[in-house]
Amino acid sequence: MEILFNLRALTDSVVYSLVGIVILVLAFVAIEKITPENIYKKIVEQGNVALAIVIAAFTMAMAIIISSAIHG
């Protein structure tokens, strides 16, 4: 019985992790579509550090919100 419980907990963790990652990716794609410039091009090719910091902060904030929503 103990093994079945751990398997269920593991399955739940994997499913919730995948749901969180999908939501995070969809949020990033939405931001990419809303912004007038290509974020990847600005950060990688032009070296815009300020934009990289903003996108990192956005990603961390969305991850915190998604994890809080999943864990209740």
CHARMM-style PDB file with segment names, atoms N, HN, CA, C and O in Angstrom:
ATOM      1  N   MET     1       0.820  -1.195   0.000  1.00  0.00      PROA
ATOM      2  CA  MET     1       0.000   0.000   0.000  1.00  0.00      PROA
ATOM      3  C   MET     1       0.863   1.258   0.000  1.00  0.00      PROA
ATOM      4  O   MET     1       0.521   2.258  -0.631  1.00  0.00      PROA
ATOM      5  N   GLU     2       1.978   1.196   0.709  1.00  0.00      PROA
ATOM      6  HN  GLU     2       2.256   0.384   1.221  1.00  0.00      PROA
ATOM      7  CA  GLU     2       2.888   2.338   0.766  1.00  0.00      PROA
ATOM      8  C   GLU     2       3.464   2.648  -0.610  1.00  0.00      PROA
ATOM      9  O   GLU     2       3.619   3.816  -0.965  1.00  0.00      PROA
ATOM     10  N   ILE     3       3.782   1.621  -1.387  1.00  0.00      PROA
ATOM     11  HN  ILE     3       3.657   0.671  -1.099  1.00  0.00      PROA
ATOM     12  CA  ILE     3       4.351   1.824  -2.718  1.00  0.00      PROA
ATOM     13  C   ILE     3       3.315   2.446  -3.643  1.00  0.00      PROA
ATOM     14  O   ILE     3       3.662   3.316  -4.442  1.00  0.00      PROA
ATOM     15  N   LEU     4       2.068   2.034  -3.563  1.00  0.00      PROA
ATOM     16  HN  LEU     4       1.786   1.327  -2.913  1.00  0.00      PROA
ATOM     17  CA  LEU     4       1.009   2.597  -4.383  1.00  0.00      PROA
ATOM     18  C   LEU     4       0.814   4.074  -4.062  1.00  0.00      PROA
ATOM     19  O   LEU     4       0.623   4.882  -4.970  1.00  0.00      PROA
ATOM     20  N   PHE     5       0.858   4.430  -2.800  1.00  0.00      PROA
ATOM     21  HN  PHE     5       1.013   3.773  -2.062  1.00  0.00      PROA
ATOM     22  CA  PHE     5       0.698   5.834  -2.411  1.00  0.00      PROA
ATOM     23  C   PHE     5       1.833   6.687  -2.976  1.00  0.00      PROA
ATOM     24  O   PHE     5       1.592   7.782  -3.483  1.00  0.00      PROA
ATOM     25  N   ASN     6       3.050   6.196  -2.892  1.00  0.00      PROA
ATOM     26  HN  ASN     6       3.245   5.306  -2.481  1.00  0.00      PROA
ATOM     27  CA  ASN     6       4.185   6.945  -3.427  1.00  0.00      PROA
ATOM     28  C   ASN     6       4.115   7.053  -4.943  1.00  0.00      PROA
ATOM     29  O   ASN     6       4.509   8.072  -5.510  1.00  0.00      PROA
ATOM     30  N   LEU     7       3.622   6.017  -5.600  1.00  0.00      PROA
ATOM     31  HN  LEU     7       3.302   5.189  -5.139  1.00  0.00      PROA
ATOM     32  CA  LEU     7       3.470   6.069  -7.052  1.00  0.00      PROA
ATOM     33  C   LEU     7       2.431   7.112  -7.429  1.00  0.00      PROA
ATOM     34  O   LEU     7       2.614   7.842  -8.404  1.00  0.00      PROA
ATOM     35  N   ARG     8       1.360   7.191  -6.682  1.00  0.00      PROA
ATOM     36  HN  ARG     8       1.211   6.598  -5.891  1.00  0.00      PROA
ATOM     37  CA  ARG     8       0.338   8.203  -6.963  1.00  0.00      PROA
ATOM     38  C   ARG     8       0.884   9.614  -6.734  1.00  0.00      PROA
ATOM     39  O   ARG     8       0.617  10.519  -7.524  1.00  0.00      PROA
ATOM     40  N   ALA     9       1.640   9.799  -5.666  1.00  0.00      PROA
ATOM     41  HN  ALA     9       1.857   9.063  -5.024  1.00  0.00      PROA
ATOM     42  CA  ALA     9       2.231  11.111  -5.388  1.00  0.00      PROA
ATOM     43  C   ALA     9       3.210  11.496  -6.488  1.00  0.00      PROA
ATOM     44  O   ALA     9       3.259  12.655  -6.899  1.00  0.00      PROA
ATOM     45  N   LEU    10       3.978  10.543  -6.961  1.00  0.00      PROA
ATOM     46  HN  LEU    10       3.938   9.602  -6.627  1.00  0.00      PROA
ATOM     47  CA  LEU    10       4.917  10.800  -8.041  1.00  0.00      PROA
ATOM     48  C   LEU    10       4.183  11.165  -9.328  1.00  0.00      PROA
ATOM     49  O   LEU    10       4.575  12.096 -10.031  1.00  0.00      PROA
ATOM     50  N   THR    11       3.134  10.439  -9.625  1.00  0.00      PROA
ATOM     51  HN  THR    11       2.816   9.683  -9.053  1.00  0.00      PROA
ATOM     52  CA  THR    11       2.331  10.718 -10.819  1.00  0.00      PROA
ATOM     53  C   THR    11       1.708  12.107 -10.738  1.00  0.00      PROA
ATOM     54  O   THR    11       1.732  12.856 -11.715  1.00  0.00      PROA
ATOM     55  N   ASP    12       1.153  12.454  -9.585  1.00  0.00      PROA
ATOM     56  HN  ASP    12       1.134  11.846  -8.791  1.00  0.00      PROA
ATOM     57  CA  ASP    12       0.562  13.776  -9.407  1.00  0.00      PROA
ATOM     58  C   ASP    12       1.606  14.877  -9.584  1.00  0.00      PROA
ATOM     59  O   ASP    12       1.332  15.902 -10.209  1.00  0.00      PROA
ATOM     60  N   SER    13       2.779  14.668  -9.043  1.00  0.00      PROA
ATOM     61  HN  SER    13       3.001  13.836  -8.535  1.00  0.00      PROA
ATOM     62  CA  SER    13       3.844  15.665  -9.167  1.00  0.00      PROA
ATOM     63  C   SER    13       4.251  15.869 -10.622  1.00  0.00      PROA
ATOM     64  O   SER    13       4.449  17.000 -11.067  1.00  0.00      PROA
ATOM     65  N   VAL    14       4.372  14.785 -11.346  1.00  0.00      PROA
ATOM     66  HN  VAL    14       4.211  13.866 -10.985  1.00  0.00      PROA
ATOM     67  CA  VAL    14       4.764  14.882 -12.761  1.00  0.00      PROA
ATOM     68  C   VAL    14       3.681  15.591 -13.566  1.00  0.00      PROA
ATOM     69  O   VAL    14       3.982  16.454 -14.391  1.00  0.00      PROA
ATOM     70  N   VAL    15       2.429  15.231 -13.330  1.00  0.00      PROA
ATOM     71  HN  VAL    15       2.184  14.530 -12.660  1.00  0.00      PROA
ATOM     72  CA  VAL    15       1.329  15.855 -14.077  1.00  0.00      PROA
ATOM     73  C   VAL    15       1.257  17.347 -13.773  1.00  0.00      PROA
ATOM     74  O   VAL    15       1.156  18.158 -14.694  1.00  0.00      PROA
ATOM     75  N   TYR    16       1.306  17.720 -12.498  1.00  0.00      PROA
ATOM     76  HN  TYR    16       1.388  17.061 -11.750  1.00  0.00      PROA
ATOM     77  CA  TYR    16       1.240  19.136 -12.132  1.00  0.00      PROA
ATOM     78  C   TYR    16       2.447  19.898 -12.662  1.00  0.00      PROA
ATOM     79  O   TYR    16       2.318  21.056 -13.058  1.00  0.00      PROA
ATOM     80  N   SER    17       3.610  19.273 -12.676  1.00  0.00      PROA
ATOM     81  HN  SER    17       3.716  18.332 -12.355  1.00  0.00      PROA
ATOM     82  CA  SER    17       4.798  19.931 -13.224  1.00  0.00      PROA
ATOM     83  C   SER    17       4.623  20.197 -14.715  1.00  0.00      PROA
ATOM     84  O   SER    17       4.929  21.287 -15.199  1.00  0.00      PROA
ATOM     85  N   LEU    18       4.134  19.205 -15.431  1.00  0.00      PROA
ATOM     86  HN  LEU    18       3.886  18.320 -15.038  1.00  0.00      PROA
ATOM     87  CA  LEU    18       3.924  19.386 -16.873  1.00  0.00      PROA
ATOM     88  C   LEU    18       2.880  20.453 -17.163  1.00  0.00      PROA
ATOM     89  O   LEU    18       3.044  21.253 -18.084  1.00  0.00      PROA
ATOM     90  N   VAL    19       1.806  20.468 -16.379  1.00  0.00      PROA
ATOM     91  HN  VAL    19       1.672  19.819 -15.630  1.00  0.00      PROA
ATOM     92  CA  VAL    19       0.773  21.503 -16.556  1.00  0.00      PROA
ATOM     93  C   VAL    19       1.372  22.884 -16.294  1.00  0.00      PROA
ATOM     94  O   VAL    19       1.105  23.826 -17.040  1.00  0.00      PROA
ATOM     95  N   GLY    20       2.172  23.008 -15.249  1.00  0.00      PROA
ATOM     96  HN  GLY    20       2.388  22.242 -14.643  1.00  0.00      PROA
ATOM     97  CA  GLY    20       2.809  24.283 -14.938  1.00  0.00      PROA
ATOM     98  C   GLY    20       3.752  24.741 -16.029  1.00  0.00      PROA
ATOM     99  O   GLY    20       3.772  25.922 -16.375  1.00  0.00      PROA
ATOM    100  N   ILE    21       4.535  23.825 -16.576  1.00  0.00      PROA
ATOM    101  HN  ILE    21       4.519  22.866 -16.294  1.00  0.00      PROA
ATOM    102  CA  ILE    21       5.468  24.171 -17.643  1.00  0.00      PROA
ATOM    103  C   ILE    21       4.722  24.605 -18.898  1.00  0.00      PROA
ATOM    104  O   ILE    21       5.125  25.559 -19.563  1.00  0.00      PROA
ATOM    105  N   VAL    22       3.637  23.909 -19.224  1.00  0.00      PROA
ATOM    106  HN  VAL    22       3.310  23.133 -18.684  1.00  0.00      PROA
ATOM    107  CA  VAL    22       2.844  24.276 -20.407  1.00  0.00      PROA
ATOM    108  C   VAL    22       2.252  25.670 -20.225  1.00  0.00      PROA
ATOM    109  O   VAL    22       2.283  26.477 -21.154  1.00  0.00      PROA
ATOM    110  N   ILE    23       1.717  25.961 -19.052  1.00  0.00      PROA
ATOM    111  HN  ILE    23       1.692  25.306 -18.297  1.00  0.00      PROA
ATOM    112  CA  ILE    23       1.144  27.285 -18.807  1.00  0.00      PROA
ATOM    113  C   ILE    23       2.223  28.362 -18.886  1.00  0.00      PROA
ATOM    114  O   ILE    23       1.987  29.438 -19.435  1.00  0.00      PROA
ATOM    115  N   LEU    24       3.397  28.080 -18.344  1.00  0.00      PROA
ATOM    116  HN  LEU    24       3.588  27.206 -17.898  1.00  0.00      PROA
ATOM    117  CA  LEU    24       4.501  29.041 -18.397  1.00  0.00      PROA
ATOM    118  C   LEU    24       4.926  29.310 -19.834  1.00  0.00      PROA
ATOM    119  O   LEU    24       5.163  30.460 -20.205  1.00  0.00      PROA
ATOM    120  N   VAL    25       5.022  28.280 -20.632  1.00  0.00      PROA
ATOM    121  HN  VAL    25       4.829  27.346 -20.331  1.00  0.00      PROA
ATOM    122  CA  VAL    25       5.400  28.450 -22.044  1.00  0.00      PROA
ATOM    123  C   VAL    25       4.330  29.237 -22.792  1.00  0.00      PROA
ATOM    124  O   VAL    25       4.651  30.114 -23.594  1.00  0.00      PROA
ATOM    125  N   LEU    26       3.062  28.929 -22.533  1.00  0.00      PROA
ATOM    126  HN  LEU    26       2.801  28.217 -21.881  1.00  0.00      PROA
ATOM    127  CA  LEU    26       1.987  29.677 -23.194  1.00  0.00      PROA
ATOM    128  C   LEU    26       2.002  31.150 -22.802  1.00  0.00      PROA
ATOM    129  O   LEU    26       1.752  32.016 -23.641  1.00  0.00      PROA
ATOM    130  N   ALA    27       2.292  31.440 -21.542  1.00  0.00      PROA
ATOM    131  HN  ALA    27       2.495  30.737 -20.861  1.00  0.00      PROA
ATOM    132  CA  ALA    27       2.380  32.836 -21.104  1.00  0.00      PROA
ATOM    133  C   ALA    27       3.541  33.542 -21.795  1.00  0.00      PROA
ATOM    134  O   ALA    27       3.411  34.696 -22.205  1.00  0.00      PROA
ATOM    135  N   PHE    28       4.676  32.857 -21.926  1.00  0.00      PROA
ATOM    136  HN  PHE    28       4.782  31.920 -21.592  1.00  0.00      PROA
ATOM    137  CA  PHE    28       5.824  33.461 -22.609  1.00  0.00      PROA
ATOM    138  C   PHE    28       5.516  33.708 -24.085  1.00  0.00      PROA
ATOM    139  O   PHE    28       5.886  34.748 -24.630  1.00  0.00      PROA
ATOM    140  N   VAL    29       4.846  32.762 -24.728  1.00  0.00      PROA
ATOM    141  HN  VAL    29       4.546  31.917 -24.285  1.00  0.00      PROA
ATOM    142  CA  VAL    29       4.488  32.942 -26.138  1.00  0.00      PROA
ATOM    143  C   VAL    29       3.524  34.114 -26.296  1.00  0.00      PROA
ATOM    144  O   VAL    29       3.620  34.875 -27.259  1.00  0.00      PROA
ATOM    145  N   ALA    30       2.598  34.259 -25.351  1.00  0.00      PROA
ATOM    146  HN  ALA    30       2.520  33.641 -24.569  1.00  0.00      PROA
ATOM    147  CA  ALA    30       1.670  35.395 -25.410  1.00  0.00      PROA
ATOM    148  C   ALA    30       2.420  36.718 -25.284  1.00  0.00      PROA
ATOM    149  O   ALA    30       2.120  37.670 -26.005  1.00  0.00      PROA
ATOM    150  N   ILE    31       3.391  36.787 -24.375  1.00  0.00      PROA
ATOM    151  HN  ILE    31       3.635  36.014 -23.790  1.00  0.00      PROA
ATOM    152  CA  ILE    31       4.188  38.005 -24.239  1.00  0.00      PROA
ATOM    153  C   ILE    31       5.014  38.252 -25.503  1.00  0.00      PROA
ATOM    154  O   ILE    31       5.173  39.394 -25.934  1.00  0.00      PROA
ATOM    155  N   GLU    32       5.528  37.194 -26.082  1.00  0.00      PROA
ATOM    156  HN  GLU    32       5.399  36.266 -25.732  1.00  0.00      PROA
ATOM    157  CA  GLU    32       6.303  37.325 -27.328  1.00  0.00      PROA
ATOM    158  C   GLU    32       5.428  37.898 -28.445  1.00  0.00      PROA
ATOM    159  O   GLU    32       5.893  38.713 -29.241  1.00  0.00      PROA
ATOM    160  N   LYS    33       4.167  37.474 -28.504  1.00  0.00      PROA
ATOM    161  HN  LYS    33       3.790  36.811 -27.857  1.00  0.00      PROA
ATOM    162  CA  LYS    33       3.255  37.960 -29.546  1.00  0.00      PROA
ATOM    163  C   LYS    33       2.826  39.402 -29.297  1.00  0.00      PROA
ATOM    164  O   LYS    33       2.610  40.159 -30.243  1.00  0.00      PROA
ATOM    165  N   ILE    34       2.701  39.788 -28.014  1.00  0.00      PROA
ATOM    166  HN  ILE    34       2.877  39.174 -27.245  1.00  0.00      PROA
ATOM    167  CA  ILE    34       2.231  41.130 -27.680  1.00  0.00      PROA
ATOM    168  C   ILE    34       3.302  42.190 -27.943  1.00  0.00      PROA
ATOM    169  O   ILE    34       2.993  43.293 -28.393  1.00  0.00      PROA
ATOM    170  N   THR    35       4.548  41.853 -27.662  1.00  0.00      PROA
ATOM    171  HN  THR    35       4.799  40.957 -27.296  1.00  0.00      PROA
ATOM    172  CA  THR    35       5.622  42.833 -27.822  1.00  0.00      PROA
ATOM    173  C   THR    35       5.893  43.100 -29.301  1.00  0.00      PROA
ATOM    174  O   THR    35       5.788  42.196 -30.130  1.00  0.00      PROA
ATOM    175  N   PRO    36       6.241  44.344 -29.625  1.00  0.00      PROA
ATOM    176  CA  PRO    36       6.448  44.674 -31.045  1.00  0.00      PROA
ATOM    177  C   PRO    36       7.732  44.095 -31.633  1.00  0.00      PROA
ATOM    178  O   PRO    36       7.808  43.877 -32.842  1.00  0.00      PROA
ATOM    179  N   GLU    37       8.730  43.845 -30.809  1.00  0.00      PROA
ATOM    180  HN  GLU    37       8.668  44.022 -29.827  1.00  0.00      PROA
ATOM    181  CA  GLU    37      10.010  43.330 -31.290  1.00  0.00      PROA
ATOM    182  C   GLU    37      10.150  41.848 -30.957  1.00  0.00      PROA
ATOM    183  O   GLU    37       9.448  41.332 -30.088  1.00  0.00      PROA
ATOM    184  N   ASN    38      11.052  41.171 -31.645  1.00  0.00      PROA
ATOM    185  HN  ASN    38      11.622  41.590 -32.352  1.00  0.00      PROA
ATOM    186  CA  ASN    38      11.368  39.778 -31.359  1.00  0.00      PROA
ATOM    187  C   ASN    38      12.285  39.739 -30.131  1.00  0.00      PROA
ATOM    188  O   ASN    38      13.409  40.239 -30.181  1.00  0.00      PROA
ATOM    189  N   ILE    39      11.809  39.148 -29.035  1.00  0.00      PROA
ATOM    190  HN  ILE    39      10.896  38.742 -28.995  1.00  0.00      PROA
ATOM    191  CA  ILE    39      12.558  39.144 -27.786  1.00  0.00      PROA
ATOM    192  C   ILE    39      13.873  38.399 -27.941  1.00  0.00      PROA
ATOM    193  O   ILE    39      14.907  38.877 -27.474  1.00  0.00      PROA
ATOM    194  N   TYR    40      13.858  37.247 -28.584  1.00  0.00      PROA
ATOM    195  HN  TYR    40      13.019  36.859 -28.964  1.00  0.00      PROA
ATOM    196  CA  TYR    40      15.079  36.455 -28.767  1.00  0.00      PROA
ATOM    197  C   TYR    40      16.137  37.253 -29.532  1.00  0.00      PROA
ATOM    198  O   TYR    40      17.309  37.275 -29.155  1.00  0.00      PROA
ATOM    199  N   LYS    41      15.711  37.897 -30.596  1.00  0.00      PROA
ATOM    200  HN  LYS    41      14.760  37.879 -30.903  1.00  0.00      PROA
ATOM    201  CA  LYS    41      16.647  38.676 -31.413  1.00  0.00      PROA
ATOM    202  C   LYS    41      17.249  39.821 -30.607  1.00  0.00      PROA
ATOM    203  O   LYS    41      18.449  40.083 -30.695  1.00  0.00      PROA
ATOM    204  N   LYS    42      16.422  40.497 -29.828  1.00  0.00      PROA
ATOM    205  HN  LYS    42      15.448  40.284 -29.756  1.00  0.00      PROA
ATOM    206  CA  LYS    42      16.919  41.621 -29.024  1.00  0.00      PROA
ATOM    207  C   LYS    42      17.921  41.164 -27.973  1.00  0.00      PROA
ATOM    208  O   LYS    42      18.937  41.825 -27.758  1.00  0.00      PROA
ATOM    209  N   ILE    43      17.646  40.037 -27.315  1.00  0.00      PROA
ATOM    210  HN  ILE    43      16.820  39.500 -27.489  1.00  0.00      PROA
ATOM    211  CA  ILE    43      18.515  39.582 -26.223  1.00  0.00      PROA
ATOM    212  C   ILE    43      19.793  38.951 -26.762  1.00  0.00      PROA
ATOM    213  O   ILE    43      20.890  39.320 -26.343  1.00  0.00      PROA
ATOM    214  N   VAL    44      19.662  38.007 -27.682  1.00  0.00      PROA
ATOM    215  HN  VAL    44      18.770  37.706 -28.022  1.00  0.00      PROA
ATOM    216  CA  VAL    44      20.823  37.234 -28.125  1.00  0.00      PROA
ATOM    217  C   VAL    44      21.660  37.992 -29.152  1.00  0.00      PROA
ATOM    218  O   VAL    44      22.877  38.101 -29.002  1.00  0.00      PROA
ATOM    219  N   GLU    45      21.026  38.504 -30.171  1.00  0.00      PROA
ATOM    220  HN  GLU    45      20.037  38.415 -30.292  1.00  0.00      PROA
ATOM    221  CA  GLU    45      21.793  39.121 -31.246  1.00  0.00      PROA
ATOM    222  C   GLU    45      22.245  40.540 -30.922  1.00  0.00      PROA
ATOM    223  O   GLU    45      23.343  40.942 -31.307  1.00  0.00      PROA
ATOM    224  N   GLN    46      21.410  41.302 -30.218  1.00  0.00      PROA
ATOM    225  HN  GLN    46      20.518  40.975 -29.905  1.00  0.00      PROA
ATOM    226  CA  GLN    46      21.750  42.694 -29.930  1.00  0.00      PROA
ATOM    227  C   GLN    46      22.286  42.883 -28.514  1.00  0.00      PROA
ATOM    228  O   GLN    46      22.779  43.961 -28.181  1.00  0.00      PROA
ATOM    229  N   GLY    47      22.197  41.853 -27.679  1.00  0.00      PROA
ATOM    230  HN  GLY    47      21.796  40.978 -27.950  1.00  0.00      PROA
ATOM    231  CA  GLY    47      22.765  41.912 -26.332  1.00  0.00      PROA
ATOM    232  C   GLY    47      22.050  42.864 -25.393  1.00  0.00      PROA
ATOM    233  O   GLY    47      22.704  43.549 -24.606  1.00  0.00      PROA
ATOM    234  N   ASN    48      20.736  42.928 -25.451  1.00  0.00      PROA
ATOM    235  HN  ASN    48      20.205  42.372 -26.090  1.00  0.00      PROA
ATOM    236  CA  ASN    48      19.962  43.817 -24.592  1.00  0.00      PROA
ATOM    237  C   ASN    48      19.815  43.184 -23.207  1.00  0.00      PROA
ATOM    238  O   ASN    48      18.945  42.340 -22.993  1.00  0.00      PROA
ATOM    239  N   VAL    49      20.667  43.595 -22.276  1.00  0.00      PROA
ATOM    240  HN  VAL    49      21.374  44.280 -22.450  1.00  0.00      PROA
ATOM    241  CA  VAL    49      20.685  43.017 -20.937  1.00  0.00      PROA
ATOM    242  C   VAL    49      19.440  43.423 -20.144  1.00  0.00      PROA
ATOM    243  O   VAL    49      18.908  42.622 -19.375  1.00  0.00      PROA
ATOM    244  N   ALA    50      18.980  44.647 -20.324  1.00  0.00      PROA
ATOM    245  HN  ALA    50      19.412  45.298 -20.949  1.00  0.00      PROA
ATOM    246  CA  ALA    50      17.801  45.112 -19.600  1.00  0.00      PROA
ATOM    247  C   ALA    50      16.566  44.268 -19.958  1.00  0.00      PROA
ATOM    248  O   ALA    50      15.786  43.900 -19.080  1.00  0.00      PROA
ATOM    249  N   LEU    51      16.400  43.973 -21.217  1.00  0.00      PROA
ATOM    250  HN  LEU    51      17.034  44.271 -21.931  1.00  0.00      PROA
ATOM    251  CA  LEU    51      15.283  43.134 -21.642  1.00  0.00      PROA
ATOM    252  C   LEU    51      15.421  41.715 -21.105  1.00  0.00      PROA
ATOM    253  O   LEU    51      14.427  41.090 -20.734  1.00  0.00      PROA
ATOM    254  N   ALA    52      16.642  41.207 -21.061  1.00  0.00      PROA
ATOM    255  HN  ALA    52      17.449  41.715 -21.362  1.00  0.00      PROA
ATOM    256  CA  ALA    52      16.868  39.874 -20.504  1.00  0.00      PROA
ATOM    257  C   ALA    52      16.480  39.828 -19.029  1.00  0.00      PROA
ATOM    258  O   ALA    52      15.905  38.840 -18.572  1.00  0.00      PROA
ATOM    259  N   ILE    53      16.783  40.874 -18.290  1.00  0.00      PROA
ATOM    260  HN  ILE    53      17.249  41.677 -18.661  1.00  0.00      PROA
ATOM    261  CA  ILE    53      16.408  40.936 -16.875  1.00  0.00      PROA
ATOM    262  C   ILE    53      14.888  41.002 -16.727  1.00  0.00      PROA
ATOM    263  O   ILE    53      14.323  40.346 -15.852  1.00  0.00      PROA
ATOM    264  N   VAL    54      14.230  41.780 -17.565  1.00  0.00      PROA
ATOM    265  HN  VAL    54      14.689  42.314 -18.276  1.00  0.00      PROA
ATOM    266  CA  VAL    54      12.768  41.886 -17.505  1.00  0.00      PROA
ATOM    267  C   VAL    54      12.114  40.538 -17.818  1.00  0.00      PROA
ATOM    268  O   VAL    54      11.172  40.138 -17.134  1.00  0.00      PROA
ATOM    269  N   ILE    55      12.596  39.844 -18.830  1.00  0.00      PROA
ATOM    270  HN  ILE    55      13.361  40.169 -19.386  1.00  0.00      PROA
ATOM    271  CA  ILE    55      12.033  38.549 -19.201  1.00  0.00      PROA
ATOM    272  C   ILE    55      12.305  37.518 -18.112  1.00  0.00      PROA
ATOM    273  O   ILE    55      11.446  36.685 -17.825  1.00  0.00      PROA
ATOM    274  N   ALA    56      13.493  37.562 -17.501  1.00  0.00      PROA
ATOM    275  HN  ALA    56      14.192  38.238 -17.735  1.00  0.00      PROA
ATOM    276  CA  ALA    56      13.793  36.646 -16.392  1.00  0.00      PROA
ATOM    277  C   ALA    56      12.870  36.906 -15.208  1.00  0.00      PROA
ATOM    278  O   ALA    56      12.385  35.964 -14.582  1.00  0.00      PROA
ATOM    279  N   ALA    57      12.627  38.167 -14.899  1.00  0.00      PROA
ATOM    280  HN  ALA    57      13.021  38.932 -15.407  1.00  0.00      PROA
ATOM    281  CA  ALA    57      11.723  38.509 -13.806  1.00  0.00      PROA
ATOM    282  C   ALA    57      10.293  38.061 -14.120  1.00  0.00      PROA
ATOM    283  O   ALA    57       9.588  37.554 -13.248  1.00  0.00      PROA
ATOM    284  N   PHE    58       9.875  38.252 -15.372  1.00  0.00      PROA
ATOM    285  HN  PHE    58      10.448  38.664 -16.081  1.00  0.00      PROA
ATOM    286  CA  PHE    58       8.545  37.800 -15.784  1.00  0.00      PROA
ATOM    287  C   PHE    58       8.406  36.288 -15.643  1.00  0.00      PROA
ATOM    288  O   PHE    58       7.395  35.792 -15.146  1.00  0.00      PROA
ATOM    289  N   THR    59       9.429  35.565 -16.082  1.00  0.00      PROA
ATOM    290  HN  THR    59      10.250  35.969 -16.485  1.00  0.00      PROA
ATOM    291  CA  THR    59       9.390  34.106 -16.010  1.00  0.00      PROA
ATOM    292  C   THR    59       9.345  33.630 -14.570  1.00  0.00      PROA
ATOM    293  O   THR    59       8.582  32.722 -14.242  1.00  0.00      PROA
ATOM    294  N   MET    60      10.153  34.231 -13.707  1.00  0.00      PROA
ATOM    295  HN  MET    60      10.773  34.968 -13.973  1.00  0.00      PROA
ATOM    296  CA  MET    60      10.140  33.836 -12.287  1.00  0.00      PROA
ATOM    297  C   MET    60       8.809  34.171 -11.636  1.00  0.00      PROA
ATOM    298  O   MET    60       8.285  33.378 -10.854  1.00  0.00      PROA
ATOM    299  N   ALA    61       8.256  35.337 -11.948  1.00  0.00      PROA
ATOM    300  HN  ALA    61       8.682  35.981 -12.584  1.00  0.00      PROA
ATOM    301  CA  ALA    61       6.969  35.728 -11.379  1.00  0.00      PROA
ATOM    302  C   ALA    61       5.857  34.781 -11.828  1.00  0.00      PROA
ATOM    303  O   ALA    61       5.030  34.365 -11.016  1.00  0.00      PROA
ATOM    304  N   MET    62       5.835  34.439 -13.111  1.00  0.00      PROA
ATOM    305  HN  MET    62       6.507  34.777 -13.771  1.00  0.00      PROA
ATOM    306  CA  MET    62       4.822  33.509 -13.601  1.00  0.00      PROA
ATOM    307  C   MET    62       4.986  32.132 -12.968  1.00  0.00      PROA
ATOM    308  O   MET    62       3.996  31.473 -12.647  1.00  0.00      PROA
ATOM    309  N   ALA    63       6.225  31.695 -12.788  1.00  0.00      PROA
ATOM    310  HN  ALA    63       7.029  32.230 -13.048  1.00  0.00      PROA
ATOM    311  CA  ALA    63       6.463  30.395 -12.163  1.00  0.00      PROA
ATOM    312  C   ALA    63       5.964  30.385 -10.721  1.00  0.00      PROA
ATOM    313  O   ALA    63       5.388  29.392 -10.277  1.00  0.00      PROA
ATOM    314  N   ILE    64       6.174  31.461  -9.992  1.00  0.00      PROA
ATOM    315  HN  ILE    64       6.642  32.268 -10.353  1.00  0.00      PROA
ATOM    316  CA  ILE    64       5.679  31.552  -8.615  1.00  0.00      PROA
ATOM    317  C   ILE    64       4.156  31.548  -8.586  1.00  0.00      PROA
ATOM    318  O   ILE    64       3.556  30.874  -7.748  1.00  0.00      PROA
ATOM    319  N   ILE    65       3.539  32.276  -9.472  1.00  0.00      PROA
ATOM    320  HN  ILE    65       4.027  32.823 -10.152  1.00  0.00      PROA
ATOM    321  CA  ILE    65       2.070  32.324  -9.523  1.00  0.00      PROA
ATOM    322  C   ILE    65       1.498  30.958  -9.876  1.00  0.00      PROA
ATOM    323  O   ILE    65       0.537  30.504  -9.256  1.00  0.00      PROA
ATOM    324  N   ILE    66       2.089  30.304 -10.874  1.00  0.00      PROA
ATOM    325  HN  ILE    66       2.870  30.674 -11.378  1.00  0.00      PROA
ATOM    326  CA  ILE    66       1.594  28.985 -11.293  1.00  0.00      PROA
ATOM    327  C   ILE    66       1.780  27.951 -10.184  1.00  0.00      PROA
ATOM    328  O   ILE    66       0.882  27.151  -9.921  1.00  0.00      PROA
ATOM    329  N   SER    67       2.937  27.967  -9.541  1.00  0.00      PROA
ATOM    330  HN  SER    67       3.667  28.616  -9.755  1.00  0.00      PROA
ATOM    331  CA  SER    67       3.167  26.985  -8.466  1.00  0.00      PROA
ATOM    332  C   SER    67       2.236  27.247  -7.286  1.00  0.00      PROA
ATOM    333  O   SER    67       1.774  26.300  -6.650  1.00  0.00      PROA
ATOM    334  N   SER    68       1.956  28.499  -6.983  1.00  0.00      PROA
ATOM    335  HN  SER    68       2.331  29.269  -7.500  1.00  0.00      PROA
ATOM    336  CA  SER    68       1.013  28.796  -5.902  1.00  0.00      PROA
ATOM    337  C   SER    68      -0.393  28.344  -6.261  1.00  0.00      PROA
ATOM    338  O   SER    68      -1.123  27.841  -5.408  1.00  0.00      PROA
ATOM    339  N   ALA    69      -0.770  28.518  -7.506  1.00  0.00      PROA
ATOM    340  HN  ALA    69      -0.176  28.927  -8.199  1.00  0.00      PROA
ATOM    341  CA  ALA    69      -2.105  28.090  -7.931  1.00  0.00      PROA
ATOM    342  C   ALA    69      -2.228  26.574  -7.902  1.00  0.00      PROA
ATOM    343  O   ALA    69      -3.286  26.048  -7.554  1.00  0.00      PROA
ATOM    344  N   ILE    70      -1.175  25.870  -8.257  1.00  0.00      PROA
ATOM    345  HN  ILE    70      -0.316  26.297  -8.540  1.00  0.00      PROA
ATOM    346  CA  ILE    70      -1.228  24.403  -8.274  1.00  0.00      PROA
ATOM    347  C   ILE    70      -1.248  23.840  -6.861  1.00  0.00      PROA
ATOM    348  O   ILE    70      -1.993  22.905  -6.568  1.00  0.00      PROA
ATOM    349  N   HSD    71      -0.427  24.413  -5.988  1.00  0.00      PROA
ATOM    350  HN  HSD    71       0.179  25.172  -6.226  1.00  0.00      PROA
ATOM    351  CA  HSD    71      -0.337  23.881  -4.624  1.00  0.00      PROA
ATOM    352  C   HSD    71      -1.450  24.385  -3.711  1.00  0.00      PROA
ATOM    353  O   HSD    71      -1.613  23.875  -2.603  1.00  0.00      PROA
ATOM    354  N   GLY    72      -2.190  25.343  -4.142  1.00  0.00      PROA
ATOM    355  HN  GLY    72      -2.057  25.757  -5.042  1.00  0.00      PROA
ATOM    356  CA  GLY    72      -3.339  25.807  -3.365  1.00  0.00      PROA
ATOM    357  C   GLY    72      -2.926  26.813  -2.396  1.00  0.00      PROA
ATOM    358  OT1 GLY    72      -3.756  27.325  -1.646  1.00  0.00      PROA
TER     359      GLY     72
END
